[in-house]
Amino acid sequence: MSNLDVKPAATVCGGRQNVSAAPVRDLLTSRTVPLGESTQVRRLLPNLGRRMVGAWCFVDHYGPDDIAREPGMQVPPHPHTGLQTVSWLHDGEVLHRDSLGSKQTVRPRELGLMTSGHGISHSEESPRDHARYLHGAQLWVALPGTHLTVPPAFEHHAELPTVTGGNGLHATVILGELDGTRSPGTTYTPLVGADLTLAEGTDTRLPLHPDFEYAALAMSGEAEVDGVPLTPGSLLYLGTGRPHLPLRAPTPASLMLLGGEPFAERIVMWWNFVARSHDDIAQARADWTTGPRFGEVHGYAAPRLEAPPLPPTPLKPRGRER
């Protein structure tokens, strides 16, 4: 997954100064950006009103798109550092290749998790013979400073644990832990990512960790989260201090629940890099342009992405909100 903006804005995130100590209901709107040749995504994080939810620092929602006569997702090789990427699908397939030599097709409700550490590059594409519809989310998790240089890795988990909450709720634990059930995916901070399926007539409460901050991403259908109606592609920031989350659905619906311990460190995010300073970003860009740091992706039938120019002023880490 990539930020393909040719003039990406520097985003500063993290720190606990602006984390609500109580539940809130902040509905965030998305902006539409292109991803590859034929895919449009709704970017929800970073947002004008919110930059992070726990260690989650980047959220794109796309589809459902009819790609029967389209190439679908086509993202050329590009670099990452300082983060993990999470690929999550409801419809379609995405073929992942990376500089470690990984080649894996990720299918609906399977976890594709890539840890960049000091540096990795990858590509993503819809297979040549692909399903008609493409629908999913692409997300980044910021790595804490103690793990910025972990060895790069790719994990594929076809089977994930589930939580059945009763009254129409079924949850798949994508990453981290929910209600005592833990995903096999590797994490470096306390967090959770879960896919919630709500049957028609669902009216229930989902147990939460009061010290975590949370947000709910509406994927499909009609649902109410703590009394707030959500439409697909919207993100509701929920703050902290919640022992449980009320969920209702008059019709079948699905959500993603994102949460975690508020990320204490301040970070700089620019293009496809997460770092701690302007110099770190500048070095990563230079290494992608001229050095071997990010390796090489083999098998993608197009040139790799070139890094855009750095902004004219130094990048500085600040707080969680703009």
Secondary structure, DSSP 8 states (H G I E B T S, - for coil): -----SS---EEEE-STT--SSEEEEEE--EEEEETTTEEEEEEES-SS-S-BTTEEEEEEEEEEE-TTS---EEEEEEEBSEEEEEEEEES-EEEEETT--EEEE-TT-EEEEE-TT-EEEEEE--SS--SEEEEEEEEEE--GGGTTS--EEEEES---EEEEETTEEEEEEEEEETTEE-SS--SSSEEEEEEEE-TTEEEEEE--TTSEEEEEEEES-EEETTEEE-TT-EEEEES--SEEEEEESS-EEEEEEEES---SEEEEETTEEESSHHHHHHHHHHHHHSSTT----S-SS---------SS------S--
